[in-house]
Each structure stands twice: as structure tokens, then as C-alpha cells.
Amino acid sequence: MNEKRPTLTTRQGHPVRDNQSLRSVGERGPATLENYQFIEKITHFDRERIPERVVHARGTGAHGVFEAYGKIGDEPASTYTTARVLNETGVQTPVFVRFSTVIGGKESPETARDPRGFAVKLKTVDGNWDLVGNNLKVFFIRDAIKFP
């Protein structure tokens, strides 16, 4: 039997030798732009379908303002951080908070025992500050090339 195994290719038809590795700057550094296979993979995933979010589809959010007390316990916040949003008292910073399910789509039941997501966007004078999280003890993907 002389069967040819299917070969994974890019959009231009070039064979992909390794779809699971990524060249980065240093051992834990950012990905380089010469990783055209990775860039193509991410852009294809991002633009493949529009109707529903791929993950965290079901969620609810709220707009509001964040105002720091300038203290953490009895100590000034400047002991722990230089972030102006946490040090300056009396300053109201616009904030958006979102809670979501991770796995199910927008028609999934909210009673499912799956991971939950949490995101906070603070619109500070220094720029946007995004905090995201899941209620998992250990995140299951350790490398950007493995996601999606």
C-alpha cells in the first residue's frame, strides 16, 4: 500500500512541518512576527466565524466607576504599587466588569458546573487596564500556540 498521508498546509499551500511550536524572544518571551504560520492560524481563528463568541459567550456585565481609598489596610497604597489609579483618592475611574461562563454558548444553561470567567476593564488616565481570570486552580494551556 502506497497511501499518501494528508499534509497540513498554509492558505498558500506551503506544508506546515510543526503546528505546535512557536519561535519566541527568549525562553518565555513574546512571539516573533516571522511566525507566519502562527499569525495565519490566529487570524483564521479570529475571523472564521462571527455569530457568537468562541469562548465566554454567555455573560453579563456592568458599567460603573472605581474610586480608590489610597490605603491598603492601614498602609498607603504607594507601599505596594505606583499605579495612579490605586494611589489617588477621590478620582473616579470608569470601569466595566463582566462575569461569564467559559464553555457553553449563549443558549447553554447557567446551572452547568463549568469554569466561570471574570473580566475588569479600568479606563485610566494612563490607558486601559484589563484584568481577566478564570476560576480554575491551574490554567490548562501554557503556550500561546496551543490556544485555540
C-alpha positions as CSV (number, residue, x, y, z in Angstrom):
1,M,0.0,0.0,0.0
2,N,1.3,3.3,-1.0
3,E,-1.1,5.7,0.6
4,K,-0.2,9.4,0.9
5,R,-0.8,10.9,4.3
6,P,-2.6,14.2,4.2
7,T,-0.3,17.2,4.8
8,L,-1.3,20.3,6.7
9,T,-0.7,23.4,4.6
10,T,-1.0,27.2,4.9
11,R,-3.5,29.1,2.8
12,Q,-0.9,29.4,0.1
13,G,-0.3,25.6,0.0
14,H,3.0,25.5,1.8
15,P,3.4,22.5,4.0
16,V,3.4,23.1,7.8
17,R,6.0,20.9,9.5
18,D,5.2,21.8,13.1
19,N,1.8,23.3,14.1
20,Q,2.5,23.1,17.9
21,S,5.7,25.1,18.3
22,L,6.4,28.8,18.3
23,R,9.5,30.9,18.0
24,S,9.8,33.5,20.7
25,V,12.2,36.0,22.1
26,G,13.9,34.1,24.8
27,E,12.5,31.2,26.7
28,R,9.3,32.9,28.0
29,G,9.3,36.0,25.7
30,P,6.7,37.2,23.2
31,A,6.1,35.6,19.8
32,T,8.1,36.9,16.8
33,L,6.3,38.3,13.7
34,E,8.2,35.9,11.5
35,N,6.0,33.1,12.7
36,Y,3.7,33.5,9.7
37,Q,2.1,30.1,10.4
38,F,1.1,31.1,13.9
39,I,-0.1,34.5,12.7
40,E,-2.2,32.8,10.0
41,K,-3.6,30.3,12.5
42,I,-4.7,33.1,14.9
43,T,-6.1,35.3,12.2
44,H,-8.1,32.4,10.7
45,F,-9.5,31.5,14.1
46,D,-10.3,35.1,14.9
47,R,-12.1,35.7,11.5
48,E,-13.5,32.3,10.8
49,R,-17.0,32.9,12.3
50,I,-18.7,36.0,13.5
51,P,-22.1,35.0,15.0
52,E,-21.1,34.0,18.6
53,R,-18.1,34.3,20.8
54,V,-16.0,31.2,20.7
55,V,-15.5,31.1,24.5
56,H,-17.2,33.1,27.2
57,A,-20.3,33.5,25.0
58,R,-22.8,33.7,27.9
59,G,-22.2,36.6,30.2
60,T,-23.4,39.7,32.0
61,G,-21.7,43.0,32.6
62,A,-22.0,46.3,34.3
63,H,-20.6,49.8,33.9
64,G,-19.6,51.9,36.8
65,V,-16.8,53.9,38.4
66,F,-13.9,52.8,40.6
67,E,-12.7,55.0,43.3
68,A,-9.6,54.1,45.3
69,Y,-9.2,54.7,49.1
70,G,-5.5,55.2,48.7
71,K,-4.9,52.7,51.5
72,I,-4.5,49.0,51.8
73,G,-5.3,48.2,55.4
74,D,-3.6,50.9,57.5
75,E,-0.8,51.5,55.0
76,P,-0.8,53.8,52.0
77,A,-1.3,52.1,48.6
78,S,2.0,53.6,47.4
79,T,3.8,51.0,49.7
80,Y,2.7,48.3,47.2
81,T,2.1,50.0,43.8
82,T,2.9,53.0,41.7
83,A,-0.3,52.8,39.8
84,R,-2.1,56.2,39.9
85,V,-5.5,54.5,39.7
86,L,-4.8,52.9,43.1
87,N,-2.9,55.7,44.8
88,E,-5.0,58.8,44.0
89,T,-8.0,59.3,46.3
90,G,-11.2,60.9,45.1
91,V,-10.6,60.1,41.4
92,Q,-13.4,58.3,39.7
93,T,-12.2,55.9,37.0
94,P,-14.7,54.4,34.5
95,V,-14.9,50.6,34.8
96,F,-16.6,47.7,33.1
97,V,-17.0,44.3,34.7
98,R,-18.1,41.1,33.1
99,F,-18.9,37.7,34.5
100,S,-19.3,34.8,32.1
101,T,-19.4,31.1,31.6
102,V,-16.5,29.6,29.8
103,I,-17.6,26.5,27.9
104,G,-21.3,26.9,27.0
105,G,-22.8,29.0,24.3
106,K,-25.4,31.7,24.8
107,E,-28.2,29.0,24.9
108,S,-26.4,26.9,27.5
109,P,-27.9,26.5,31.0
110,E,-26.4,28.7,33.7
111,T,-26.7,25.9,36.2
112,A,-23.9,23.9,34.5
113,R,-20.9,23.3,36.7
114,D,-18.2,24.6,34.3
115,P,-15.5,27.2,34.7
116,R,-16.5,30.8,35.1
117,G,-14.8,33.9,33.7
118,F,-14.3,37.3,35.2
119,A,-13.0,40.5,33.5
120,V,-12.5,44.1,34.6
121,K,-11.6,47.0,32.3
122,L,-10.4,50.2,34.0
123,K,-10.2,53.2,31.7
124,T,-7.4,55.1,33.5
125,V,-5.6,58.3,32.5
126,D,-2.6,56.1,31.7
127,G,-4.6,53.9,29.3
128,N,-6.9,50.8,29.6
129,W,-6.0,48.3,32.3
130,D,-7.6,44.8,31.7
131,L,-7.7,42.2,34.4
132,V,-9.1,38.7,33.3
133,G,-9.4,35.5,35.1
134,N,-11.0,32.0,35.4
135,N,-12.0,30.1,38.5
136,L,-9.5,27.3,37.7
137,K,-6.7,26.3,40.0
138,V,-4.4,25.8,37.1
139,F,-5.0,27.1,33.5
140,F,-4.8,24.2,31.1
141,I,-2.9,25.9,28.3
142,R,0.7,27.0,29.0
143,D,1.7,28.1,25.5
144,A,0.0,30.6,23.1
145,I,0.5,28.3,20.1
146,K,-1.7,25.7,21.8
147,F,-4.7,28.1,22.0
148,P,-7.0,27.9,20.1
